[in-house]
Amino acid sequence: MFTIAVANTKGGAGKTTLATTLAAHYAGRGLQTALGDLDLQQSSLGWLRRRPSEVPKISGVDLEEDGAKPRKKTDVLVVDCVAAMSRDVVKDVVKRADVIVIPVLPSAFDEDGTRRFMDQLADLKPIRKNKRAVAFVGNRVRLRTKAAERLEHFLEDLGFPTVATLRDTQLFAQAAQDGLAIMELPSRRTFDHVMDLQPLIDFIEESRLSA
């Protein structure tokens, strides 16, 4: 089972949206996909409950329950991590994940929170030894703005690749209302935003195939 953790101890970075989107992508490719929820609010599991029966099935796992595990034949597990993770939870996430995806919004507050999270990660042996793939995703970015430029420079200094930049759009939220991901919307308007995701998917696939 290949595990993708979508994590950042800064709240509101878009972890749930990105986790559900990645889960829908892999389910759409015909892989047995599970979506694990570490958040007490269970936003990811709520998304699954709204998911229409005619779209590819994704199984849900409430990882807050003791002993909860995905089904044995699961190919890909996407974990939506809670923002307020303790050091021990961060350590456990890093231990179990093959890829750690970190969404970051273009704001000084998000930069500060992300830097604190990266300080926690830097102390962990799998990260120091480059045994885990780590990637940043610029999220809800308005291109060609000072905020976007600032975010780009900030992420460059953190030592891990920024593999994708997702433009600001309400299409992700519109899809989530119906238990869908953006690539499952019947709209030509989604094309450019779906293509924004492709470098991240390529990065994850490279890690998955070499695992």
matplotlib code that plots the C-alpha trace (Angstrom):
import matplotlib.pyplot as plt

x = [0.0, 1.3, 0.6, 0.3, 0.1, -1.3, 0.0, 0.7, 0.3, -1.0, -4.8, -6.7, -4.0, -6.3, -5.3, -8.7, -9.4, -6.0, -6.4, -9.9, -8.7, -5.8, -8.0, -10.5, -7.6, -6.4, -9.9, -10.5, -7.5, -9.0, -6.8, -8.3, -8.2, -8.8, -9.1, -7.9, -9.1, -7.0, -9.2, -11.8, -14.0, -14.0, -14.3, -12.9, -15.3, -18.1, -17.0, -17.2, -20.7, -21.8, -20.1, -22.5, -22.8, -22.0, -18.4, -15.4, -15.6, -13.3, -13.3, -13.1, -11.0, -11.4, -7.8, -8.9, -10.3, -7.9, -6.7, -8.5, -6.9, -7.6, -8.8, -6.1, -6.3, -5.9, -3.5, -3.3, -4.1, -4.4, -4.3, -5.9, -3.8, -5.1, -3.6, -2.9, -0.6, 1.6, 5.2, 4.4, 1.7, 4.0, 6.6, 4.1, 2.8, 6.3, 7.1, 4.0, 3.9, 5.8, 5.1, 4.4, 2.5, 2.5, 0.0, 0.9, -1.2, 0.4, 0.4, 2.8, 0.8, 1.0, 4.7, 5.2, 3.1, 4.8, 8.3, 7.4, 6.1, 9.3, 11.3, 9.5, 10.1, 13.8, 14.4, 13.1, 15.6, 13.6, 13.5, 17.2, 18.2, 16.0, 14.0, 10.7, 9.6, 8.5, 6.8, 5.3, 2.2, 1.4, -2.3, -5.0, -2.4, -3.3, -0.6, 1.5, 0.9, 3.4, 1.9, 2.6, 6.2, 6.8, 5.4, 7.7, 10.8, 9.7, 9.3, 12.6, 14.4, 12.9, 15.0, 12.2, 10.7, 7.6, 6.1, 2.8, 1.0, -2.8, -4.6, -7.3, -10.7, -14.1, -14.3, -12.6, -15.3, -18.1, -16.9, -16.5, -20.2, -21.3, -18.6, -16.6, -13.2, -12.4, -11.5, -15.0, -16.9, -18.5, -17.1, -14.6, -13.6, -11.8, -9.2, -6.5, -6.9, -6.7, -3.5, -2.1, -2.3, -0.4, 3.1, 2.1, 0.6, 3.8, 5.9, 3.9, 3.8, 7.6, 7.8, 5.1, 6.7, 10.1, 8.8]
y = [0.0, 3.4, 6.2, 9.9, 12.2, 15.7, 17.7, 21.1, 22.1, 25.5, 25.3, 26.4, 25.5, 23.4, 19.9, 18.4, 19.7, 18.4, 15.0, 14.4, 15.5, 13.1, 10.3, 10.9, 10.9, 7.5, 6.0, 7.3, 5.4, 2.2, 1.7, 0.6, 3.9, 4.8, 8.2, 8.4, 11.2, 12.3, 15.4, 15.4, 17.4, 14.5, 16.8, 14.1, 11.5, 14.0, 14.5, 10.8, 10.6, 13.2, 11.3, 10.1, 6.4, 6.6, 7.9, 5.7, 4.4, 5.5, 3.8, 5.9, 5.3, 7.2, 7.1, 8.7, 5.3, 3.0, 0.2, 1.6, 0.4, 0.5, -2.6, -5.2, -4.8, -1.0, 0.2, 3.9, 5.5, 9.3, 10.7, 14.1, 15.2, 17.4, 20.8, 20.7, 17.6, 16.9, 16.1, 12.4, 12.5, 14.2, 11.5, 8.8, 10.3, 10.6, 7.0, 5.6, 7.9, 7.4, 10.9, 14.0, 16.8, 20.2, 22.8, 26.4, 29.5, 32.9, 34.7, 35.7, 33.7, 30.6, 31.1, 31.3, 28.2, 26.2, 27.1, 25.8, 22.6, 22.2, 22.7, 19.7, 17.6, 18.5, 16.8, 13.4, 10.8, 9.8, 13.4, 14.0, 10.9, 11.8, 8.6, 10.3, 12.3, 15.8, 18.3, 21.7, 22.8, 26.5, 26.7, 29.3, 31.4, 34.4, 34.4, 37.4, 39.0, 40.1, 37.5, 34.8, 36.0, 36.1, 32.6, 31.3, 32.8, 31.5, 28.0, 28.0, 28.6, 25.6, 22.9, 20.8, 21.1, 23.1, 20.7, 22.5, 25.8, 25.7, 28.9, 30.4, 29.2, 28.4, 25.2, 23.1, 24.2, 23.7, 20.1, 19.4, 20.4, 17.4, 14.9, 15.3, 16.4, 19.1, 16.6, 15.0, 18.2, 18.4, 21.7, 23.0, 25.6, 23.0, 22.0, 24.5, 23.8, 20.1, 20.6, 22.6, 19.4, 17.3, 18.1, 17.0, 13.8, 13.1, 13.7, 11.2, 8.7, 8.8, 8.0, 5.3, 3.5, 3.5, 2.4]
z = [0.0, -1.0, 1.5, 0.7, 3.7, 3.1, 6.0, 7.5, 11.1, 9.8, 9.6, 6.5, 4.0, 1.9, 3.1, 2.9, -0.6, -1.8, -0.1, -1.5, -5.0, -4.9, -3.7, -6.5, -9.0, -8.0, -7.7, -11.2, -12.4, -11.2, -8.1, -4.8, -2.9, 0.7, 2.3, 5.9, 8.1, 11.2, 11.8, 14.6, 12.3, 9.8, 6.8, 4.4, 5.7, 5.3, 1.7, 1.1, 2.5, -0.1, -2.9, -5.7, -6.2, -9.9, -9.5, -8.6, -5.1, -2.3, 1.1, 4.2, 7.3, 10.5, 11.7, 15.0, 16.0, 17.7, 15.4, 12.3, 9.1, 5.4, 3.7, 3.0, -0.8, -0.8, -3.4, -2.3, 1.0, 1.1, 4.7, 5.5, 8.5, 11.3, 11.6, 15.4, 15.2, 18.2, 17.7, 18.3, 15.6, 13.1, 13.8, 13.3, 10.0, 8.7, 9.7, 7.8, 4.7, 1.4, 0.3, 2.3, 0.4, 2.1, 0.8, 1.6, 1.0, -0.1, 3.2, 6.0, 8.5, 6.4, 5.9, 9.7, 10.4, 7.6, 8.8, 12.3, 10.7, 8.7, 11.9, 13.3, 10.2, 10.0, 13.4, 12.1, 10.8, 7.7, 6.6, 7.4, 5.5, 2.5, 2.9, 2.4, -0.6, 0.5, -1.8, -1.5, -3.3, -3.6, -3.0, -3.9, -5.7, -7.8, -10.5, -11.2, -7.9, -5.2, -2.9, -5.4, -5.9, -2.2, -1.8, -4.5, -2.8, 0.6, -0.6, -2.5, 0.8, 2.6, 0.9, -0.8, -4.3, -5.0, -7.5, -8.3, -8.0, -7.9, -8.9, -6.8, -7.9, -6.5, -8.6, -5.9, -3.4, -5.9, -6.5, -2.8, -2.0, -4.1, -2.9, -6.1, -7.1, -9.7, -12.4, -12.0, -12.7, -16.2, -17.1, -19.6, -17.0, -15.0, -17.6, -16.7, -13.0, -13.5, -15.5, -12.6, -10.6, -13.1, -11.9, -8.4, -9.7, -11.7, -8.6, -6.6, -9.4, -9.7, -5.9, -6.1, -9.0, -7.3, -3.9]

ax = plt.figure().add_subplot(projection="3d")
ax.plot(x, y, z, "-o")
ax.set_aspect("equal")
plt.show()
